[in-house]
Amino acid sequence: MKRRTSTLAVTAAALLVATPLLTGCSTDAHPGAAAVVGGEKITIASVQDRVETIREAQREQPEGDQLLQASAGLTRQTVDFLVYLEVLEAAAEEHGVEVTRAQIQESRAIAEQSVGGAEALRLSALTTTGGLPMAGDEQIDQVLRSQLLFQGVAQRLNAPAGQEGQLVMREALAETAERIGVEVNPRYGQWDSEQVVLAESDTPWLRSEQPAEGQAELPAPPA
């Protein structure tokens, strides 16, 4: 049975982002790619760099070992988020939604106030359980941007609150993903067109016996 990845989150207070709701396939070889969205490659190296940035920040915390264990699925979650963000950006562009730096700063200020300051927000983002950890201001702002984009698209679609609105957004993002094309390296999973979630895959993408560029350095996703 396919398993759904964890819903992405940054803080329990205010930084929840929508669960990725995407479709896609993986038919061609893309050496060095973790995913290809709209013809744009998300490289294995960029995923690895992002994961290591978070891991380094986690190791610096007193409870570093616990943080590492609690986020064992970090690599797959990272691919999940980066693909979701690309699809969301495309959907926002399609519907004429823009997010300014000022809007992100305003959301950041609200989030910081809700958790007790900037440093508390950084720690909360790093130690979030049940979601994707974030390390540093850039990653936090990226998630804030995704939240604002999601809200903006929902408003353009007049999506109601609650489950009905979630369904509207799921259909919209799925349509965008299908239009631009989403392919994910099966070592991280595959997009389930029916469940629109990242699920496990046993299909090899890179058919060469030699590992792709940067692939050997990246640990395989957890079972």
Secondary structure, 3 states (H helix, E strand, C coil): CCCCCCCCECCCCCCECCCCCCCCCCCCCCCCEEEEECCEEEEHHHHHHHHHHHHHHHHCCCCHHHHHHHCCCHHHHHHHHHHHHHHHHHHHHHCCCCCCHHHHHHHHHHHHHHHCCHHHHHHHHHHCCCCCCCCHHHHHHHHHHHHHHHHHHHHHCCCCCCHHHHHHHHHHHHHHHHHHCEEECCCCCEECCCCCCEECCCCCCCCCCCCCCCHHHCCCCCC
